[in-house]
Amino acid sequence: MDLLRFITAGSVDDGKSTLIGRLLYDSKSILADQLEAIERASKSRDDGEIDLALLTDGLRSEREQGITIDVAYRYFQTPKRKFIIVDAPGHIQYTRNMVTGASNCQLAIVLVDARHGVAEQTRRHSLIASLLGIPHIVVAINKMDLVGYSQNVFSDICIQYAELAKKLNVHQVTYIPMSALNGDNVVDRSETMPWYEGQTLLEHLETVVIDDDVNGETEDHHPGRFPVQYVIRPQTAELHDYRGYAGKITSGIFRKGDAITVLPSGETSTIDAIEIAETQLDEAVTPMSVVLHLATDVDISRGDLIVRSDIQPISSQTVEAMLCWMDTKEFKVGNKYVLQVGTSRTRCSVRAIAYQLNINTYEEIEGVDSLKLNDLAKVVLRTAQPISFDPYQKNRATGGAILIDETSNVTVGALMLVGEA
C-alpha cells in the first residue's frame, strides 16, 4: 500500500482544520478516546455539533483564538492508501511554517472560501506550492453552503484560479466544491450539488497517481544519490578490515559493481557490497538506509555525496537559489550563514539578491538589497567549499537546502537550488 503525503493551505477561517476533521470523522479514522474528548470539548457549542477542528488544533492558544498556529500532522489510512496530512497555518506571519510542512508533500489542498474567492494567501500558498515542486494541486472551494451551493460561484472561482495556475505553470489542478462543515463532497457525495459530477475529495486522494518513480536509472531527474551520514570503522580485531559508509539513498538505485564518484573530492571507485542489517544485497533503491562498501580505500567523511558516475550533479561554489526567508532579522547582501545541503555543511556569504517575488502579482522586483520575514526571492550565494546538488525542479532530494544562523544555530531560510551562478 503506497503513501500519500499532502498539505492543506489557505487563508484564515477557510476551514482547513474542519476539513481535516471531517475527512477523519467520515472515513471513521478517529480513535474512540479522541472522539469522546472532542465531544466533551464541543458541549458548549450552541448548535450541539461536534467541533471537528479540535482534532488538529491541539495547542491551547489555537483553541482559544480559533486559528491554526503550528503545523499539525495527522495519519490515517483507507483500504486503498495510507495518508499523512499536514495542516498548515493560514496567517501570513506563519508562511514559513507552510514552507517547512510542504517541502516533501506530493499534493497540496488549497482551500478557497466560496464567499471570498481567490485571496492573497491563496496566491501566496499556490506560489510556494509551485516553487516547492508539488505536482498535484486540489482547489477545495469550501463553504458552498453559505453561497446556496451555487454552480456559478464555483465556476467563477475555477476561472480565477485557472488564470493564477497558468502564471505559475501549474498543470495538474483539480477543483472540488464542498462544505467541510456539512460533509458535502469530502468523503460522501453531496446531494445538494447534483451539478457536480467529479470525485469527492477522498476519492481523488485515493486514486491520484503519485510520481513515485524515484528509482529510474537513466532519467536525469532520478539519478543515484547517497549522502554519507556516518563512516563505520569498528576498532576490533575481528573487524579490523571493515569499512562501511552508512546513509539513506535519496534518489535512484545503486547496484553491486556500479562505478561511483565521491563528491566534492571527485575520487572514484566501485561498489563492492551493499549491506542492510548484516544482510548482503545486490541492489538498493530509494528510500532504503544501507551501508555501502567500496572496492578501494577512499577518503570519505560525513557530508560527502556518493553518486553514480554516469549521471553527476552540479558542483560549484557560486549558486543561485529561490529563498523563503524565515527570520525576523533581515536578509542582506554581504551577510554570512551556514548552508546545509543534505548532510553537508559549509559557510557561505550573500553575493546578490537577483529579484524579489511580489506575492500578489508574481512580478519580479529588482534592485532589492534586503528581505524581511516570509519574503520570497532569487538569491546568489558564494560558498567556502564547493557544494554538490541537482536543480530542485529535477531532484527535490538533493536540490533543497537550508540557511542556518552562525551564532544562534537557528534555521533562517529555506532554499530551492536552481543552478550554478
Secondary structure, 3 states (H helix, E strand, C coil): CCEEEEEEEECCCCCHHHHHHHHHHHCCCCCHHHHHHHHHHCCCCCCCCCCHHHHCCCCHHHHHHCCCCCCEEEEEECCCCEEEEEECCCCHHHHHHHHHHHCCCCEEEEEEECCCCCCHHHHHHHHHHHHCCCCEEEEEEECHHHHCCCHHHHHHHHHHHHHHHHHHCCCCEEEEECECCCCECCCECCCCCCCCCCCCHHHHHHHCCCCCCCCCCCCCCCCCEEEEEEEECCCCCCCCCCCEEEEECCECEEECCCEEEEECCCEEEEEEEEEECCEEECEEECCCEEEEEECCCCCCCCCCEEEECCCCCEEEEEEEEEEEECCCCCEECCCEEEEEECCEEEEEEEEEEEEEECCCCCCEECCCCEECCCCEEEEEEEEEEEEEECCCCCCHHHHEEEEECCCCCCEEEEEEEEEEC
